[in-house]
Amino acid sequence: MGWSQADLARIAEIGLATLQRIEQKEGVVRGYFSTILKIQSALEDAGIVFRDNEAGEIGVHLRTKKGSDKGSAQRSKKDLRDR
C-alpha cells in the first residue's frame, strides 16, 4: 500500500505508539480487540483481503479492480484519511 506506520495509525484512528507496540511483538497479535478490528477494517477498506482455508492456511492478498493502478491506490488512501 505504500503506507507508513503513521499513515495506518491515522487511517485506523488509533495511536501511533499503539500500532508500533503491536508491530513489535512476535507471534500472536495482542491488543484490545477493538483496536485490532480498526486496523483490519482500515486495511480491508484499502483492498487488503484476509483469508484462511479449511487446511488452516492463513494469508492476505490485495484485491485487484479492473483498471486499478497506483494512482487509484493513492486516491483510496486519501479518501480513507478524509473520512
All heavy atoms as an XYZ file, in Angstrom:
645
protein
N       0.822     -1.185      0.000
C       0.000      0.000      0.000
C       0.868      1.252      0.000
O       0.381      2.310     -0.321
C      -0.920      0.011      1.226
C      -1.884     -1.168      1.356
S      -2.967     -1.465     -0.037
C      -3.821      0.049     -0.178
N       2.104      1.110      0.410
C       2.968      2.278      0.478
C       2.701      3.152      1.689
O       3.067      4.321      1.703
N       2.037      2.627      2.694
C       1.699      3.398      3.884
C       2.805      3.281      4.920
O       3.396      2.232      5.112
C       0.426      2.890      4.525
C      -0.829      3.080      3.735
C      -0.965      3.723      2.548
C      -2.122      2.606      4.088
N      -2.275      3.685      2.144
C      -3.003      3.006      3.062
C      -2.619      1.889      5.155
C      -4.356      2.712      3.085
C      -3.971      1.593      5.176
C      -4.825      2.008      4.157
N       3.029      4.337      5.625
C       3.911      4.304      6.798
C       3.074      3.877      8.003
O       1.840      3.807      7.926
C       4.507      5.694      7.043
O       3.484      6.595      7.440
N       3.744      3.631      9.111
C       3.010      3.335     10.344
C       2.107      4.517     10.700
O       0.972      4.318     11.136
C       3.976      3.061     11.499
C       4.648      1.729     11.440
C       5.575      1.532     12.633
O       6.176      2.470     13.146
N       5.685      0.283     13.062
N       2.606      5.718     10.511
C       1.812      6.914     10.832
C       0.555      6.975      9.968
O      -0.522      7.341     10.451
C       2.649      8.175     10.661
N       0.685      6.616      8.680
C      -0.476      6.606      7.795
C      -1.529      5.617      8.299
O      -2.705      5.959      8.412
C      -0.077      6.201      6.367
C       0.775      7.231      5.654
O       0.664      8.438      5.966
O       1.560      6.817      4.779
N      -1.092      4.382      8.581
C      -2.038      3.364      9.029
C      -2.684      3.761     10.350
O      -3.900      3.620     10.516
C      -1.353      1.998      9.162
C      -2.243      0.856      9.673
C      -3.499      0.696      8.827
C      -1.442     -0.440      9.722
N      -1.899      4.276     11.269
C      -2.454      4.700     12.563
C      -3.514      5.780     12.366
O      -4.594      5.726     12.966
C      -1.343      5.196     13.481
N      -3.236      6.744     11.510
C      -4.186      7.843     11.263
C      -5.457      7.302     10.597
O      -6.569      7.628     11.009
C      -3.529      8.912     10.386
C      -4.385     10.116     10.127
C      -3.657     11.250      9.382
N      -2.888     10.804      8.241
C      -1.540     10.678      8.222
N      -0.826     10.972      9.293
N      -0.918     10.267      7.143
N      -5.299      6.449      9.581
C      -6.450      5.918      8.856
C      -7.290      5.021      9.755
O      -8.522      5.059      9.717
C      -5.985      5.187      7.584
C      -5.392      6.207      6.601
C      -7.125      4.415      6.944
C      -4.587      5.591      5.482
N      -6.624      4.210     10.598
C      -7.340      3.306     11.508
C      -7.860      4.025     12.748
O      -8.593      3.444     13.542
C      -6.417      2.157     11.922
N      -7.461      5.267     12.901
C      -7.867      6.085     14.047
C      -7.423      5.459     15.376
O      -8.204      5.316     16.319
C      -9.372      6.351     14.021
C      -9.792      7.138     12.802
C     -11.278      7.414     12.723
O     -12.057      6.840     13.509
O     -11.670      8.224     11.859
N      -6.136      5.080     15.392
C      -5.506      4.583     16.614
C      -4.215      5.359     16.820
O      -3.732      6.027     15.913
C      -5.215      3.065     16.552
C      -4.210      2.755     15.445
C      -6.511      2.275     16.361
C      -3.708      1.322     15.458
N      -3.655      5.258     18.001
C      -2.414      5.952     18.288
C      -1.223      5.288     17.605
O      -1.162      4.057     17.483
N      -0.281      6.099     17.160
C       0.922      5.577     16.523
C       1.684      4.666     17.482
O       2.145      3.583     17.089
C       1.817      6.726     16.043
C       3.151      6.323     15.411
C       2.943      5.384     14.229
C       3.930      7.562     15.004
N       1.809      5.053     18.736
C       2.520      4.225     19.713
C       1.835      2.867     19.884
O       2.497      1.837     20.044
C       2.618      4.941     21.059
N       0.515      2.852     19.807
C      -0.234      1.591     19.920
C       0.104      0.684     18.753
O       0.400     -0.508     18.934
C      -1.754      1.868     19.951
O      -2.043      2.661     21.090
C      -2.552      0.581     19.979
N       0.096      1.222     17.543
C       0.432      0.432     16.360
C       1.869     -0.084     16.443
O       2.141     -1.254     16.158
C       0.226      1.259     15.090
C       0.565      0.542     13.787
C      -0.323     -0.688     13.595
C       0.444      1.491     12.613
N       2.785      0.777     16.850
C       4.185      0.359     16.968
C       4.339     -0.758     17.989
O       5.076     -1.718     17.766
C       5.061      1.558     17.334
C       5.177      2.547     16.201
C       5.851      3.842     16.594
O       5.808      4.255     17.752
N       6.471      4.500     15.622
N       3.644     -0.669     19.096
C       3.711     -1.703     20.125
C       3.172     -3.032     19.586
O       3.768     -4.086     19.802
C       2.923     -1.250     21.360
C       3.060     -2.158     22.552
C       2.418     -1.592     23.824
N       1.066     -1.071     23.634
C       0.734      0.220     23.590
N       1.638      1.154     23.745
N      -0.532      0.586     23.422
N       2.089     -2.993     18.844
C       1.516     -4.203     18.261
C       2.489     -4.813     17.262
O       2.698     -6.033     17.248
C       0.155     -3.894     17.594
C      -0.895     -3.586     18.664
C      -0.303     -5.047     16.705
C      -2.185     -3.016     18.112
N       3.105     -3.993     16.424
C       4.013     -4.498     15.400
C       5.317     -5.040     15.978
O       5.960     -5.880     15.366
C       4.306     -3.421     14.359
C       3.128     -3.156     13.444
C       3.492     -2.295     12.249
O       4.611     -1.745     12.202
O       2.652     -2.180     11.343
N       5.733     -4.582     17.139
C       6.994     -5.032     17.738
C       6.904     -6.440     18.305
O       7.914     -7.130     18.415
C       7.429     -4.083     18.854
C       7.948     -2.771     18.331
C       8.249     -1.793     19.462
O       7.976     -2.067     20.628
N       8.797     -0.655     19.102
N       5.708     -6.869     18.661
C       5.538     -8.180     19.279
C       5.613     -9.277     18.231
O       5.069     -9.152     17.143
C       4.190     -8.276     20.008
C       3.995     -7.250     21.085
C       4.841     -7.564     22.275
C       4.599     -6.535     23.364
N       5.385     -6.738     24.524
N       6.294    -10.378     18.566
C       6.328    -11.547     17.691
C       5.225    -12.500     18.108
O       4.772    -12.494     19.246
C       7.681    -12.228     17.781
C       8.793    -11.411     17.149
C      10.092    -12.179     17.049
O      10.052    -13.421     16.960
O      11.138    -11.530     17.056
N       4.778    -13.316     17.176
C       3.751    -14.299     17.488
C       2.356    -13.741     17.344
O       2.093    -12.886     16.508
N       1.471    -14.215     18.189
C       0.063    -13.825     18.135
C      -0.077    -12.332     18.419
O       0.537    -11.811     19.355
C      -0.759    -14.639     19.163
C      -2.213    -14.196     19.177
C      -0.653    -16.124     18.866
N      -0.874    -11.663     17.598
C      -1.111    -10.233     17.785
C      -1.907    -10.040     19.059
O      -2.925    -10.685     19.291
C      -1.889     -9.647     16.580
C      -2.237     -8.194     16.827
C      -1.082     -9.801     15.306
N      -1.423     -9.144     19.907
C      -2.114     -8.851     21.164
C      -2.489     -7.383     21.207
O      -1.760     -6.533     20.742
C      -1.238     -9.202     22.351
C      -0.952    -10.677     22.423
C      -0.093    -11.002     23.610
N       0.303    -12.389     23.538
C      -0.024    -13.292     24.440
N      -0.695    -12.950     25.503
N       0.357    -14.533     24.288
N      -3.614     -7.130     21.783
C      -4.105     -5.765     21.911
C      -5.604     -5.830     22.137
O      -6.207     -6.902     22.114
N      -6.205     -4.696     22.372
C      -7.653     -4.664     22.509
C      -8.278     -5.134     21.197
O      -7.849     -4.736     20.113
C      -8.155     -3.256     22.841
C      -7.858     -2.827     24.251
C      -6.957     -1.805     24.507
C      -8.490     -3.447     25.324
C      -6.684     -1.403     25.805
C      -8.219     -3.062     26.620
C      -7.313     -2.038     26.858
O      -7.046     -1.653     28.133
N      -9.292     -5.959     21.308
C      -9.956     -6.489     20.118
C     -10.442     -5.362     19.224
O     -10.320     -5.421     18.002
C     -11.105     -7.411     20.540
C     -11.732     -8.151     19.400
C     -11.038     -9.140     18.725
C     -13.023     -7.854     19.005
C     -11.614     -9.830     17.673
C     -13.612     -8.542     17.956
C     -12.907     -9.527     17.289
N     -10.980     -4.306     19.814
C     -11.488     -3.179     19.027
C     -10.372     -2.495     18.239
O     -10.590     -2.041     17.109
C     -12.201     -2.167     19.926
O     -11.309     -1.644     20.892
N      -9.177     -2.442     18.809
C      -8.035     -1.833     18.117
C      -7.630     -2.684     16.920
O      -7.389     -2.157     15.823
C      -6.841     -1.678     19.078
O      -7.239     -0.853     20.174
C      -5.644     -1.057     18.386
N      -7.567     -4.009     17.121
C      -7.207     -4.908     16.035
C      -8.248     -4.819     14.919
O      -7.905     -4.800     13.728
C      -7.083     -6.364     16.550
C      -6.081     -6.457     17.704
C      -6.727     -7.311     15.414
C      -4.696     -5.935     17.410
N      -9.521     -4.726     15.277
C     -10.573     -4.594     14.274
C     -10.451     -3.288     13.487
O     -10.724     -3.260     12.284
C     -11.958     -4.679     14.913
C     -12.396     -6.070     15.346
C     -13.780     -6.014     16.008
C     -12.407     -7.046     14.190
N     -10.053     -2.208     14.144
C      -9.863     -0.933     13.443
C      -8.750     -1.050     12.411
O      -8.875     -0.534     11.290
C      -9.525      0.183     14.429
C     -10.705      0.649     15.245
C     -10.274      1.752     16.199
C     -11.427      2.267     17.020
N     -11.014      3.374     17.894
N      -7.667     -1.722     12.775
C      -6.553     -1.914     11.841
C      -7.009     -2.778     10.670
O      -6.773     -2.444      9.500
C      -5.340     -2.549     12.555
C      -4.790     -1.587     13.609
C      -4.261     -2.936     11.540
C      -3.782     -2.222     14.557
N      -7.664     -3.895     10.990
C      -8.141     -4.789      9.939
C      -9.110     -4.058      9.008
O      -9.018     -4.174      7.787
C      -8.816     -6.018     10.532
C      -9.310     -6.984      9.472
C      -9.899     -8.253     10.047
O      -9.701     -8.572     11.211
N     -10.629     -8.973      9.240
N     -10.030     -3.307      9.561
C     -11.006     -2.586      8.758
C     -10.340     -1.567      7.828
O     -10.704     -1.451      6.655
C     -12.011     -1.891      9.675
O     -12.951     -1.180      8.915
N      -9.361     -0.836      8.339
C      -8.650      0.146      7.515
C      -7.949     -0.542      6.342
O      -7.985     -0.050      5.208
C      -7.634      0.915      8.361
N      -7.334     -1.689      6.617
C      -6.650     -2.424      5.554
C      -7.638     -3.007      4.551
O      -7.415     -2.945      3.338
C      -5.768     -3.519      6.162
C      -4.586     -3.011      6.990
C      -3.905     -4.161      7.723
C      -3.589     -2.252      6.122
N      -8.744     -3.548      5.044
C      -9.763     -4.100      4.142
C     -10.382     -3.011      3.272
O     -10.618     -3.220      2.082
C     -10.839     -4.833      4.936
C     -10.351     -6.156      5.486
C     -11.370     -6.844      6.388
O     -12.281     -6.162      6.909
O     -11.233     -8.068      6.570
N     -10.627     -1.840      3.843
C     -11.180     -0.724      3.074
C     -10.238     -0.299      1.955
O     -10.680      0.226      0.934
C     -11.479      0.479      3.969
C     -12.700      0.274      4.859
O     -13.444     -0.714      4.645
O     -12.889      1.091      5.777
N      -8.939     -0.540      2.143
C      -7.945     -0.184      1.139
C      -7.730     -1.295      0.120
O      -6.951     -1.132     -0.815
C      -6.622      0.165      1.824
N      -8.401     -2.447      0.311
C      -8.296     -3.508     -0.675
C      -7.555     -4.754     -0.234
O      -7.404     -5.690     -1.006
N      -7.106     -4.805      1.009
C      -6.436     -5.994      1.522
C      -7.504     -7.010      1.925
O      -8.472     -6.665      2.586
C      -5.556     -5.659      2.748
C      -4.482     -4.646      2.382
C      -4.959     -6.922      3.362
C      -3.428     -5.140      1.422
N      -7.299     -8.258      1.512
C      -8.239     -9.331      1.852
C      -7.524    -10.318      2.763
O      -6.443    -10.818      2.419
C      -8.745    -10.049      0.581
C      -9.671    -11.200      0.941
C      -9.435     -9.064     -0.348
N      -8.097    -10.583      3.924
C      -7.562    -11.575      4.857
C      -8.240    -12.900      4.557
O      -9.462    -12.948      4.425
C      -7.832    -11.152      6.308
C      -7.066     -9.926      6.716
C      -7.559     -8.662      6.438
C      -5.848    -10.043      7.360
C      -6.848     -7.523      6.802
C      -5.128     -8.915      7.728
C      -5.630     -7.656      7.444
N      -7.433    -13.968      4.440
C      -8.002    -15.257      4.047
C      -7.532    -16.363      4.971
O      -6.450    -16.296      5.535
C      -7.538    -15.607      2.636
C      -7.878    -14.552      1.612
C      -7.398    -14.961      0.277
N      -8.006    -16.256     -0.044
C      -8.204    -16.712     -1.245
N      -7.838    -15.996     -2.269
N      -8.744    -17.877     -1.462
N      -8.374    -17.362      5.080
C      -7.953    -18.629      5.668
C      -8.737    -19.713      4.937
O      -9.714    -19.442      4.260
C      -8.150    -18.683      7.178
C      -9.591    -18.550      7.618
O     -10.482    -18.472      6.752
O      -9.837    -18.519      8.825
N      -8.264    -20.938      5.049
C      -8.962    -22.012      4.351
C      -9.120    -23.218      5.261
O      -8.677    -23.209      6.413
C      -8.235    -22.371      3.045
C      -6.835    -22.893      3.273
O      -6.513    -23.420      4.336
N      -5.986    -22.757      2.269
N      -9.730    -24.244      4.744
C     -10.015    -25.437      5.533
C      -8.741    -26.108      6.047
O      -8.754    -26.803      7.053
C     -10.828    -26.451      4.709
C     -12.198    -25.955      4.294
C     -12.139    -25.061      3.048
O     -11.223    -25.225      2.208
O     -12.984    -24.172      2.929
N      -7.634    -25.924      5.344
C      -6.364    -26.535      5.732
C      -5.667    -25.747      6.845
O      -4.599    -26.128      7.290
C      -5.436    -26.654      4.522
N      -6.267    -24.650      7.276
C      -5.673    -23.843      8.334
C      -4.620    -22.874      7.841
O      -3.905    -22.272      8.634
N      -4.522    -22.696      6.522
C      -3.565    -21.750      5.966
C      -4.144    -20.347      6.021
O      -5.305    -20.134      5.696
C      -3.235    -22.130      4.524
C      -2.614    -23.506      4.416
C      -2.518    -24.004      2.992
O      -3.335    -23.579      2.148
O      -1.634    -24.818      2.750
N      -3.332    -19.415      6.442
C      -3.773    -18.033      6.600
C      -2.906    -17.148      5.718
O      -1.703    -17.356      5.593
C      -3.644    -17.589      8.069
C      -4.526    -18.483      8.959
C      -4.028    -16.128      8.229
C      -4.304    -18.263     10.434
N      -3.504    -16.139      5.108
C      -2.737    -15.231      4.269
C      -3.515    -13.967      3.966
O      -4.644    -13.783      4.407
N      -2.875    -13.106      3.213
C      -3.506    -11.864      2.770
C      -3.188    -11.672      1.293
O      -2.189    -12.180      0.790
C      -3.021    -10.627      3.562
C      -3.400    -10.712      5.014
C      -1.542    -10.413      3.399
N      -4.044    -10.949      0.616
C      -3.742    -10.529     -0.751
C      -4.436     -9.203     -1.019
O      -5.321     -8.789     -0.279
C      -4.121    -11.608     -1.777
C      -5.581    -11.761     -2.034
N      -6.380    -12.600     -1.292
C      -6.397    -11.179     -2.941
C      -7.619    -12.534     -1.739
N      -7.658    -11.687     -2.729
N      -3.975     -8.549     -2.069
C      -4.536     -7.255     -2.448
C      -5.598     -7.485     -3.505
O      -5.339     -8.111     -4.532
C      -3.439     -6.335     -2.992
C      -3.870     -4.952     -3.458
C      -4.492     -4.173     -2.310
C      -2.681     -4.193     -4.030
N      -6.794     -7.043     -3.211
C      -7.891     -7.149     -4.169
C      -7.561     -6.276     -5.371
O      -7.117     -5.134     -5.217
C      -9.184     -6.672     -3.516
C     -10.405     -6.802     -4.373
C     -11.673     -6.413     -3.612
N     -11.397     -6.316     -2.190
C     -11.763     -5.311     -1.412
N     -12.447     -4.326     -1.866
N     -11.469     -5.280     -0.145
N      -7.746     -6.795     -6.532
C      -7.496     -6.011     -7.745
C      -8.821     -5.632     -8.365
O      -9.787     -6.384     -8.328
C      -6.649     -6.795     -8.764
O      -7.328     -8.012     -9.095
C      -5.275     -7.118     -8.200
N      -8.832     -4.459     -8.904
C     -10.013     -3.974     -9.610
C      -9.616     -3.750    -11.053
O      -8.492     -3.353    -11.341
C     -10.501     -2.652     -9.013
C     -10.999     -2.781     -7.601
C     -11.455     -1.429     -7.097
C     -11.882     -1.535     -5.647
N     -12.270     -0.254     -5.100
N     -10.523     -3.982    -11.940
C     -10.249     -3.753    -13.352
C      -9.849     -2.299    -13.553
O     -10.533     -1.385    -13.097
C     -11.491     -4.066    -14.181
C     -11.243     -4.017    -15.662
C     -12.463     -4.464    -16.422
C     -12.165     -4.403    -17.902
N     -13.288     -4.882    -18.691
N      -8.686     -2.103    -14.191
C      -8.214     -0.752    -14.455
C      -7.578     -0.073    -13.256
O      -7.309      1.108    -13.290
N      -7.341     -0.824    -12.156
C      -6.736     -0.184    -10.987
C      -5.265      0.081    -11.253
O      -4.613     -0.607    -12.015
C      -6.906     -1.055     -9.743
O      -6.158     -2.236     -9.872
N      -4.760      1.109    -10.611
C      -3.345      1.457    -10.744
C      -2.877      2.089     -9.445
O      -3.645      2.268     -8.518
C      -3.125      2.397    -11.932
C      -3.893      3.715    -11.783
O      -4.410      4.012    -10.697
O      -3.967      4.439    -12.763
N      -1.605      2.415     -9.400
C      -1.058      3.009     -8.191
C      -1.769      4.318     -7.860
O      -2.006      4.630     -6.708
C       0.447      3.223     -8.337
C       1.094      3.666     -7.059
C       2.585      3.718     -7.182
C       3.200      4.119     -5.858
N       4.635      4.069     -5.873
N      -2.135      5.075     -8.863
C      -2.835      6.336     -8.629
C      -4.157      6.129     -7.917
O      -4.516      6.878     -7.028
N      -4.886      5.074     -8.291
C      -6.159      4.826     -7.616
C      -5.928      4.382     -6.186
O      -6.714      4.690     -5.307
C      -6.993      3.793     -8.384
O      -6.352      2.545     -8.417
N      -4.820      3.656     -5.936
C      -4.492      3.264     -4.560
C      -4.191      4.504     -3.735
O      -4.596      4.605     -2.582
C      -3.304      2.303     -4.542
N      -3.501      5.474     -4.318
C      -3.198      6.706     -3.602
C      -4.472      7.497     -3.345
O      -4.642      8.085     -2.296
C      -2.189      7.558     -4.384
C      -0.809      6.944     -4.434
C      -0.204      6.783     -3.063
O      -0.385      7.620     -2.182
N       0.527      5.707     -2.858
N      -5.397      7.502     -4.314
C      -6.677      8.192     -4.098
C      -7.456      7.512     -2.981
O      -8.052      8.168     -2.150
C      -7.489      8.229     -5.390
C      -6.974      9.254     -6.390
C      -7.922      9.414     -7.551
N      -8.037      8.207     -8.348
C      -7.178      7.825     -9.285
N      -6.113      8.567     -9.558
N      -7.371      6.710     -9.974
N      -7.451      6.178     -2.956
C      -8.145      5.449     -1.886
C      -7.585      5.827     -0.538
O      -8.304      6.005      0.421
C      -8.019      3.944     -2.100
O      -8.656      3.566     -3.284
N      -6.263      5.943     -0.453
C      -5.609      6.306      0.796
C      -6.100      7.685      1.245
O      -6.436      7.873      2.398
C      -4.102      6.306      0.565
C      -3.280      6.704      1.754
C      -1.827      6.627      1.376
C      -0.948      7.337      2.336
N       0.445      7.318      1.954
N      -6.159      8.638      0.306
C      -6.630      9.976      0.650
C      -8.091      9.933      1.082
O      -8.470     10.562      2.059
C      -6.456     10.930     -0.527
C      -6.882     12.352     -0.195
C      -6.772     13.256     -1.387
C      -7.138     14.676     -1.079
N      -8.350     14.875     -0.336
N      -8.923      9.173      0.359
C     -10.331      9.065      0.714
C     -10.491      8.519      2.124
O     -11.304      9.010      2.894
C     -11.070      8.138     -0.260
C     -11.166      8.751     -1.663
O     -10.973      9.966     -1.805
O     -11.431      7.976     -2.608
N      -9.729      7.493      2.476
C      -9.802      6.924      3.818
C      -9.384      7.939      4.875
O      -9.980      8.061      5.922
C      -8.913      5.687      3.927
C      -9.445      4.436      3.219
C      -8.362      3.378      3.199
C     -10.690      3.925      3.920
N      -8.338      8.690      4.569
C      -7.826      9.661      5.537
C      -8.833     10.781      5.754
O      -8.950     11.323      6.833
C      -6.508     10.210      5.008
C      -5.680     10.893      6.031
C      -4.353     11.356      5.501
N      -4.336     11.488      4.078
C      -3.302     11.162      3.302
N      -2.213     10.698      3.807
N      -3.348     11.310      1.991
N      -9.595     11.115      4.726
C     -10.544     12.224      4.805
C     -11.856     11.868      5.477
O     -12.696     12.717      5.685
C     -10.856     12.761      3.394
C      -9.653     13.462      2.787
O      -8.719     13.834      3.529
O      -9.633     13.628      1.551
N     -12.035     10.593      5.816
C     -13.290     10.178      6.465
C     -13.493     10.854      7.782
O     -12.693     11.199      8.513
C     -13.290      8.683      6.707
C     -13.554      7.925      5.450
C     -13.697      6.485      5.796
N     -13.977      5.747      4.589
C     -14.146      4.476      4.557
N     -14.049      3.767      5.661
N     -14.388      3.864      3.447
